[in-house]
Amino acid sequence: MPTDKQYDGQLIEEYSRLKRIKEIALKENALETVKTIDSEIGYIKLKLQPLELPDN
């Protein structure tokens, strides 16, 4: 079982991965994909509260 810090690190990695994929989806005008990614990012942010992640 990972420690809290390891778990937070995994969530931050997933957040970064989703942000990179979102950039590609925006370039491809894949709006449904962007909407799904935004939903997943919101869920990750909830899990990381009170940590703050940049929107950009």
Secondary structure, 3 states (H helix, E strand, C coil): CCCHHHHHHHHHHHHHHHHHHHHHHHHCCCHHHHHHHHHHHHHHHHHHCCCCCCCC
